[in-house]
């Protein structure tokens, strides 16, 4: 689990994969890997998500970390951990999910927005907290939270693009979660995976310029 935490801090980017079809997973992961992405989550409301996680975990073992997203409770956490997910991400703060992840030595990344939710997530054992939805508040909110909650390490998620990712890191986030701006379902449907690789490279260049 500590390796994943360090990987998040080093890579700074977690890619969120939602709504793809199972045959699209392999070329998508290849495109992301070619673009430099080293952490990717497959949301559990994606058809066949557990199978995709299991297959991509096996294929990219030691090269890319594969996690599960939209993990709402302990039952979903158990299923994702059994499929080989290396980290579990949720939009909410659920004690059962966090405890299940820790039991399996899988990194939990629960979602929270208010100071009370963030502190609650940390008290239940979350090493990092997903600040969501960030698009509604912007980087300034991250900076404001970092004042009283300077010991809490936040991953900003929601509306993140290559154009604003660096601003969230500058505000104090240790990483960002990026979804539709890089994993474009339109590009995937057109088999334009080179566009996804190109965007991933641009995203990482913007983040690492920070």
N, C-alpha and C positions, 0 to 999 in steps of 0.2 A: 504493500500500500504506500509506503514511504517513497518508493520509486516513482509511482504515478504522481504523487504530490509534487515531487521535484520536477517531473517531466512537464507538468502543467506550468510551473513557474518558469521553467527554461524555455519551453515552446511558446507559451503565452496564448496559444490558440487551440480551442476545441471546436471541431466542426460538427454541426448538428445535421444528421441525415433523417429526413422525414418524408414519408409518402412515396418512396421508390418501390419498384417491383423487384422481386428477388433476382431475376436475370440481370438487372442493371447494377447490382451490388458490386460484382467483380470489376467491371470496367470503371465504375465510379471510384472505388477504393484505389485502383491503379492510377487514376487521374489525380486523386488527392495526394497519394504518396509521391508521385512525380512532381507535384507542386510543392512538396516539402512538409505537408501536413503529417503530424505524428500522433495526433489524438483525434479520434472520431467516435461519436455516439450514434447509435441507431435508436430512434424513439420506439417505444413499445406499442404505439398506436400505428406503426407501419406494418402492413401485412407481411407475415413471415419474419418478423423482427428477430425472434429468438434463433431461428435457423441462420439468418444472415450473420448475427453476432457470432454464433458458433463457427461458421465457415470462415469468416474473415479473421477471427481470432487465430484459427489454425493456420491460415495462409500467411498472416503477417506477424506471427509470433516473433518477438525480439526486434521487430522493425517498426511496428505501429501498435499503439494501445487502443483497444476497442472496448467501448462501454455501451451502456444502455441508458436511454433517456425516457422521460415521462414515466418514471418509476414512482408511482403514487403511494404505495403501501408495502407492507412486509411480504405479502404474497407475491407481488410483482417482483420484489427484490430477490426473493428466493428463486424464482424462475429465471431471472436474468443472471444471477450468480451461477446457477446450475448450467446455464448455456455458455459460461465462460467470460461473462462481462468483467472487465478489470476495474471499472468504476461505474457508479450508479448516480444518475442525475434526475432531479425532479423539479417541477415548478413550485412545489409546496414543501412545507416543513413537516415531516411525519416521523415520529419517534420510532415506529416499527421499522420503517425503511432504513433509517440510520443504524439502528441496532443490528439489523440483519446484515447490512453491509459490513459493519465492523466485525461481526461474528465470522464472516467468511474472508476477512482480511481484504475486502474490496473497498475502495475509496468511495464514501458517500459525498455527494455534492447537492445538498438540499437547497431548494429555492426559498428565498425570503425577500421581503421588501422593507418592512418597518424595522426600527431598532429592536423592538421587542422580539420579533420573529428571528432576527439575526442572532441575538443573544441566546434565545431558546435553542436554536439549532446547534450553536457552539456548546451549550451546556449538555446537550444530548450526545456530544462526541464528534460533531462534524469538524474536520480539520480545515476545510474551506467552505465558503458559503456562496451559492449562486445568487447574485443580486438580480432579481427579475420582477417585472419587465422594465428594463432600463430605458427603453425608447420613450417612456412616459415622463421620465425625470431628467435624463441626460447626465453627462459627466459631472456636472456640478453637485449632484446628489451624492455621488461616490465620495467626492472631496469632503462634503459636509459630514458624512458618516464616519470618515476616517479620523475626524477630530476626536469625538468621544470613544470611538471603537477602533482605536489605532492598532490594537493587537489582532483584530479580526482580518483574515485574508479573504478578499472578495473576488469572485469571477463575474464579470458583467455580461449579461445575456439579454437580448431583446433589441432588435433593430440595429445590430452591429454590422458595419460594412468596412471595406478597406479605407474608406474616407474618414471614418470617425473612431476606428478601433484604437489608434494611438492616443486619442484624447482621454479615453477611459483609463488607459494605463498611466498616463501622466497625472490623472486625478487620484491614483492610488490603487487601482485594481491590479491584482497579480496576473490576471488572464482575462480572456474574453471568449464567449461562445458565439460562433457565427453560423447561421443557418442558410436561409434562402438566397442570400446574396452570393454565396459561393456554390452551394448545391442547388443550381437552377434546374428545376424540373423541366422547364422548356428546353434547355440545352441538352438535358439527358434524353428527352423524347426525340430530339433531332440527332442523337448520337454524337453530339458536339462536345466530346469529353476534353478536347484540347482547350476549349474555352474555360473549362473548370480548372484545369491545370494552370492556365495563364492567370486566372483570377486568384488562385491560391498563392501563386508566387508574388503577385502584387500585394496581396494582404499581408503576407509575411514580411515583405520588404518594408511596408508601412509600419508594421508593428516593431520590427527590429531596428528601424531608424530611431525609434523612441529612446 
